[in-house]
Amino acid sequence: MLKIVVTGAAGRMGRNIINVIRETAETELAGAVERSGHPDIGKDIGEVSGSGKIDIKLTDNFEKVIKKADCVIDFTLPEATMHHLEIALKSKMAMIIGTTGFSHQQRERLKEAGKEMRIVAAPNMSVGVNLLLKVVSDMAKVLGKDYDVEIIEAHHRLKKDAPSGTAMRFAEVLAHSLNRDLDKTAVYERHGIIGERKPEEIGIQTIRAGDIVGDHTIIFGGLGERLEVTHRAHSRDTFARGAVKAALWVVKQPKGLYDMQDVLGLK
């Protein structure tokens, strides 16, 4: 039985992850963590997550609860995730990270930590999205420079980072497949008299509205035809199930920094 601690446990993703852990025969919830000062600290996390009392209280003491666990699932904010990483690193605990918006320095720290512990870090844990990453990579290699590439992503009004981590991962994969430097070719918005589109551009456009869980569309625009590939998430359950799948997988692996492509055998 894999014992898992969930950070950000009272948030939207945290509650979904807890419910999936409880539904999965091979996993057990070992602890639930939130930021200090959260109004639900001390409450039963089962009641907070809407699944009924389970006799596990929400706590802000991450260092204490991980002593009971085999793995941590973290969907929080970059600063919080890095704090949790340093604590988990001391015990060489496995960690699943779905947080987005990391700085370059923080991403480098993840790579370093991966030499000493097991980590799966991915901006999107959905099986469908990760399959699509492989598909669009192959499409880009075939279509090449004759097709313009645009990415459109849409999320709920409460999302704090833009573009989404998933959109940026699509952009990185496409840039790699097309042998382009994303730092030089990414275009994040267009306004006014901007002139003709440069052939090497990779457009990344953001929409924020209502309660959209997550939509991503990749457009390959050629002369006389257009190919569009879209993934729409209807529920956060798809991300939660992917995270639990990653946890069950990573504890059987050697130390290293992995992503969902590794988990799903798509590399």
C-alpha positions as CSV (number, residue, x, y, z in Angstrom):
1,M,0.0,0.0,0.0
2,L,1.5,3.3,-1.1
3,K,1.1,6.0,1.6
4,I,0.8,9.5,0.1
5,V,0.8,13.0,1.6
6,V,-1.0,15.7,-0.3
7,T,0.1,19.4,-0.1
8,G,-2.4,22.1,-1.0
9,A,-4.9,19.6,0.2
10,A,-7.8,22.0,0.7
11,G,-7.5,23.5,-2.8
12,R,-9.4,22.4,-5.9
13,M,-6.7,20.0,-7.1
14,G,-5.8,18.8,-3.6
15,R,-9.4,17.8,-2.9
16,N,-9.6,15.9,-6.2
17,I,-6.3,14.1,-5.5
18,I,-7.4,13.0,-2.1
19,N,-10.6,11.5,-3.4
20,V,-8.7,9.6,-6.1
21,I,-6.2,8.3,-3.5
22,R,-9.1,7.0,-1.5
23,E,-10.7,5.4,-4.5
24,T,-7.5,3.6,-5.6
25,A,-6.9,0.2,-4.0
26,E,-3.1,0.5,-4.0
27,T,-2.9,3.9,-2.3
28,E,-3.6,5.3,1.1
29,L,-3.8,8.9,2.3
30,A,-1.1,9.5,4.9
31,G,-1.5,13.2,5.5
32,A,-2.9,16.5,4.2
33,V,-1.0,19.7,4.3
34,E,-2.0,23.4,3.8
35,R,-0.3,26.7,4.2
36,S,0.0,28.2,7.7
37,G,-3.0,30.2,8.6
38,H,-5.4,28.4,6.3
39,P,-8.9,28.6,7.8
40,D,-9.4,24.8,7.6
41,I,-6.3,23.8,9.5
42,G,-7.3,21.3,12.2
43,K,-10.4,20.1,10.4
44,D,-10.9,16.6,9.1
45,I,-9.7,16.6,5.5
46,G,-12.3,14.2,4.4
47,E,-15.0,16.6,5.4
48,V,-13.1,19.5,3.8
49,S,-12.8,17.5,0.5
50,G,-16.5,16.6,0.6
51,S,-16.0,12.8,1.0
52,G,-16.9,12.4,4.6
53,K,-14.9,12.0,7.8
54,I,-11.7,10.0,7.5
55,D,-9.9,10.9,10.8
56,I,-7.0,12.7,9.1
57,K,-6.7,16.4,10.1
58,L,-5.5,19.1,7.8
59,T,-2.1,20.4,9.1
60,D,0.5,23.0,8.3
61,N,3.3,20.8,9.6
62,F,4.7,19.2,6.4
63,E,7.9,18.0,8.0
64,K,6.0,15.9,10.6
65,V,3.4,14.2,8.3
66,I,5.9,13.1,5.7
67,K,7.4,10.7,8.3
68,K,4.3,8.6,7.7
69,A,4.5,8.6,3.9
70,D,6.2,7.1,0.9
71,C,5.4,9.9,-1.5
72,V,4.2,13.5,-1.7
73,I,1.9,14.9,-4.3
74,D,2.3,18.7,-4.6
75,F,0.1,21.0,-6.7
76,T,0.7,24.3,-5.0
77,L,2.7,27.4,-6.0
78,P,6.4,27.5,-7.0
79,E,7.7,28.9,-3.7
80,A,5.7,26.4,-1.6
81,T,6.8,23.5,-3.9
82,M,10.4,24.4,-3.5
83,H,10.1,24.6,0.3
84,H,8.4,21.2,0.3
85,L,11.1,19.8,-2.0
86,E,13.9,20.8,0.4
87,I,12.2,19.0,3.2
88,A,11.4,15.9,1.1
89,L,14.9,15.8,-0.1
90,K,16.2,15.2,3.4
91,S,14.3,11.9,3.7
92,K,14.9,11.1,0.0
93,M,11.1,10.8,-0.4
94,A,9.5,10.5,-3.8
95,M,7.6,13.6,-5.0
96,I,5.0,14.2,-7.7
97,I,5.0,17.9,-8.8
98,G,2.1,19.4,-10.8
99,T,2.9,23.0,-9.9
100,T,3.5,25.4,-12.8
101,G,5.2,28.8,-13.2
102,F,8.7,27.8,-12.0
103,S,11.6,30.2,-12.7
104,H,14.7,29.0,-14.6
105,Q,16.6,28.8,-11.3
106,Q,13.8,26.7,-9.7
107,R,13.8,24.3,-12.6
108,E,17.5,23.9,-12.3
109,R,17.1,23.1,-8.6
110,L,14.6,20.4,-9.5
111,K,17.2,18.9,-11.8
112,E,19.8,18.9,-9.0
113,A,17.3,17.3,-6.5
114,G,16.5,14.6,-9.1
115,K,20.1,13.3,-8.6
116,E,19.2,12.4,-5.0
117,M,15.5,11.5,-5.0
118,R,12.7,10.3,-7.2
119,I,10.6,13.1,-8.8
120,V,8.0,13.3,-11.5
121,A,7.4,16.9,-12.5
122,A,5.0,17.7,-15.2
123,P,2.8,20.8,-15.9
124,N,0.0,18.4,-16.9
125,M,-0.7,14.9,-15.6
126,S,-3.4,14.1,-18.1
127,V,-2.8,11.0,-20.1
128,G,-4.5,12.6,-23.1
129,V,-2.3,15.8,-23.0
130,N,0.9,13.7,-22.7
131,L,-0.1,11.6,-25.6
132,L,-0.8,14.7,-27.6
133,L,2.6,16.1,-26.8
134,K,4.1,13.1,-28.7
135,V,1.6,13.5,-31.5
136,V,2.2,17.2,-32.2
137,S,6.0,16.6,-32.0
138,D,5.7,14.1,-34.8
139,M,3.3,16.4,-36.8
140,A,5.8,19.3,-36.5
141,K,8.6,17.2,-37.9
142,V,6.6,16.2,-40.9
143,L,4.9,19.6,-41.6
144,G,8.1,21.6,-41.0
145,K,8.6,25.2,-41.9
146,D,5.8,25.4,-44.4
147,Y,3.2,25.4,-41.7
148,D,2.7,28.2,-39.1
149,V,2.4,27.1,-35.5
150,E,0.0,28.6,-33.0
151,I,-1.0,27.5,-29.5
152,I,-4.2,28.7,-27.8
153,E,-4.9,27.9,-24.2
154,A,-7.9,28.7,-22.0
155,H,-8.4,28.3,-18.3
156,H,-10.6,29.5,-15.4
157,R,-10.4,33.1,-14.1
158,L,-8.6,32.1,-10.9
159,K,-5.5,30.7,-12.6
160,K,-2.5,32.8,-11.6
161,D,0.1,32.1,-14.2
162,A,0.0,32.7,-18.0
163,P,0.6,31.1,-20.4
164,S,-0.2,27.8,-18.7
165,G,2.6,25.4,-18.0
166,T,1.0,23.0,-20.4
167,A,1.0,25.5,-23.2
168,M,4.6,26.3,-22.6
169,R,5.4,22.6,-22.6
170,F,3.7,22.3,-26.0
171,A,5.7,25.2,-27.2
172,E,9.0,23.7,-26.0
173,V,8.2,20.4,-27.7
174,L,7.3,22.1,-30.9
175,A,10.4,24.3,-30.9
176,H,12.6,21.3,-30.3
177,S,10.9,19.4,-33.2
178,L,11.3,22.4,-35.5
179,N,14.9,23.2,-34.4
180,R,13.9,26.7,-33.2
181,D,15.0,28.7,-30.1
182,L,11.8,29.3,-28.2
183,D,13.2,32.3,-26.4
184,K,13.7,34.0,-29.7
185,T,10.6,32.8,-31.6
186,A,7.8,32.8,-29.1
187,V,5.1,35.5,-29.5
188,Y,2.7,35.9,-26.6
189,E,0.4,38.6,-27.9
190,R,-0.3,40.7,-30.9
191,H,-1.7,44.2,-31.1
192,G,-1.6,47.1,-33.5
193,I,0.4,47.3,-36.7
194,I,2.7,44.4,-36.2
195,G,3.6,43.6,-39.8
196,E,3.6,40.2,-41.4
197,R,3.9,37.1,-39.3
198,K,7.5,35.8,-39.3
199,P,7.7,32.2,-40.5
200,E,9.6,31.0,-37.4
201,E,7.2,32.4,-34.9
202,I,5.5,30.1,-32.4
203,G,2.4,31.9,-31.2
204,I,1.2,31.3,-27.6
205,Q,-2.1,33.0,-26.8
206,T,-4.0,33.0,-23.5
207,I,-7.7,33.1,-22.5
208,R,-9.0,33.4,-19.0
209,A,-12.7,33.1,-18.4
210,G,-15.3,31.6,-16.0
211,D,-14.6,28.0,-14.8
212,I,-12.8,26.5,-17.8
213,V,-10.8,23.6,-16.4
214,G,-8.3,23.6,-19.3
215,D,-8.4,23.8,-23.1
216,H,-5.3,23.6,-25.4
217,T,-5.4,23.9,-29.2
218,I,-2.4,23.6,-31.5
219,I,-2.9,25.0,-35.0
220,F,-0.7,24.1,-37.9
221,G,-1.6,26.6,-40.6
222,G,-0.5,25.9,-44.2
223,L,-1.4,27.3,-47.6
224,G,-4.7,25.8,-48.5
225,E,-5.3,23.8,-45.4
226,R,-5.2,24.0,-41.6
227,L,-4.7,21.2,-39.0
228,E,-6.0,21.7,-35.5
229,V,-5.5,19.4,-32.5
230,T,-7.4,20.1,-29.3
231,H,-7.5,18.7,-25.8
232,R,-10.3,19.7,-23.4
233,A,-10.3,18.8,-19.8
234,H,-13.8,18.4,-18.4
235,S,-12.8,17.7,-14.9
236,R,-9.7,18.0,-12.6
237,D,-10.1,14.2,-12.0
238,T,-8.0,13.5,-15.1
239,F,-5.1,15.4,-13.6
240,A,-5.6,13.8,-10.2
241,R,-5.7,10.3,-11.6
242,G,-2.5,11.0,-13.6
243,A,-0.8,12.2,-10.4
244,V,-1.7,9.1,-8.5
245,K,-0.6,6.9,-11.5
246,A,2.7,8.7,-11.4
247,A,3.2,8.1,-7.7
248,L,2.6,4.4,-8.1
249,W,5.1,4.3,-10.9
250,V,7.9,6.5,-9.6
251,V,8.5,4.7,-6.3
252,K,9.6,1.7,-8.3
253,Q,12.2,3.7,-10.3
254,P,15.8,4.7,-9.6
255,K,16.5,8.2,-8.4
256,G,15.9,10.8,-11.1
257,L,13.8,13.6,-12.5
258,Y,11.0,12.2,-14.7
259,D,8.0,13.5,-16.5
260,M,4.6,12.0,-17.5
261,Q,6.1,10.9,-20.8
262,D,8.3,8.6,-18.8
263,V,5.4,7.4,-16.7
264,L,3.3,6.5,-19.7
265,G,6.2,5.0,-21.7
266,L,6.0,7.5,-24.5
267,K,9.7,8.2,-24.8
